[in-house]
Amino acid sequence: MARMKKQKPANMKRLFERARKSLVGGVNSPVRAFKSVGGTPLFVRSGTGAWIRGADGKSYVDFCLSWGPLMFGHARREIVAAAQTAMSHGSTFGAATEAEVVLAEKIKDALPSIELLRMTSSGTEAGMSAARAARAFTGRDLIIKFSGCYHGHMDSLLVAAGSGATTLGIPDSAGVPKAVAATTIVVPFNDLNAVENAFKKNKGKIAALFVEPIPANMGVVFPDDGFLEGLRRITKREKTLLVFDEVITGFRVAYGGAQTLYGIKPDLTVLGKIIGGGLPLAAYGGRRDVMSMIAPEGPAYQAGTLSGNPVAVAAGTAMLDLLKSENPYPRMEQLAEYYCEGLRGAAIAAGVPLRIQSVASMFTPFFLDGGEVTDYKSAMTADKKAYGRFFHGMLKGGVYLPPAQWEAAFVSYAHTDRELDFALAAALKALKNL
Ligand code: KE4
């Protein structure tokens, strides 16, 4: 593997000032700017396995892992080799390739609810296109989503709950027309009554219901027993399409995603992150009759210059092959449990109220003194400032967490007891000095 030339440590404050002169907010995605935790963002130079090296020359155990794609940590040799080989044969043709068919077949094999799919370059693009396919298929305009669930930055899903929960949404971002926000209904997660009321109030008008089956974007939250089954029952009865956004959970919580864990067959699934092996590749897919609405088969247009590009396809294929051959899931769950248990112990020793919620290899430490976090409202009772102090204490201790309280942290197959014990020692210190 090509070795990076030795660079002397940079002053990240100065680097950030320079970045802000050319990049909006100095970053290419808002959460990286550390606004939620304060301070100067970490500029990363490289990553190997469970570790990243900052532009400050320091190494950090990485629990953010680029927000989810890196099941085997950074720069796993088989994935690097696959991408390098693909690159050397031409990075993009804007034409059909056999390799993308092979990857599509592997995804279908993992998720039998997907009969037909389309690859895109981001999860947002995939989610946006799934919404268009659902609207084209049903001839309906409205979409239901849950507060606290994030489906990318498409207009009609960047919506907050209007007053009275089941009323139509209001923009949650500047630049989203009121008329577009009004096509989205936002209800509380884990509240089937609110879903029933929304359908009652909008009979025959709802094209799709979007849900992260195990939400990670308000922190990790569990669906109540029967909740997902309830969504499946209601949407089937109402002839509304059930869309599982598995951009995070797909190939993370199980090779077949949350839908396999819960035995629920959505009409459409949105995937991203892991299926690209760390390169820009996402996908949406599901029922053949619905997906056939998408051009060139059907009247709903959707396209992309680099969709299914050979380099990302090669990395994604190598990722899925590794997941199959190494079956990292039991070990990763064990690592996450070990770390979360240790964190609970450290919080008790430090006298800091902490509620840790974890599923498989993803988890969130909520800084709150209370019961289970079951929805956006309870998630928001977490102490964002305490999380920010913890985040910086960990950073000082050589551990990089997601720079925001309401996100999921991850372990990878590259993490070992060494990294976890190192991180637990840092956590005890950070919690004691909170
Ligand atoms: P992208 O457009 O960022 O590839 O995917 C959007 C998306 C869709 N659905 C779910 C469930 C997601 O979590 C995401 C993106 N996740 C965020 C972090 N939770 C990406 C980080 C960022 O925005 O920089």
Boltz pocket constraint, residues with backbone or C-beta under 6 A from the ligand:
constraints:
  - pocket:
      binder: B
      contacts: [[A, 29], [A, 30], [A, 31], [A, 32], [A, 67], [A, 121], [A, 122], [A, 123], [A, 124], [A, 125], [A, 127], [A, 150], [A, 151], [A, 152], [A, 153], [A, 212], [A, 216], [A, 217], [A, 245], [A, 246], [A, 247], [A, 248], [A, 272], [A, 273], [A, 282], [A, 407], [A, 408]]
      max_distance: 6.0
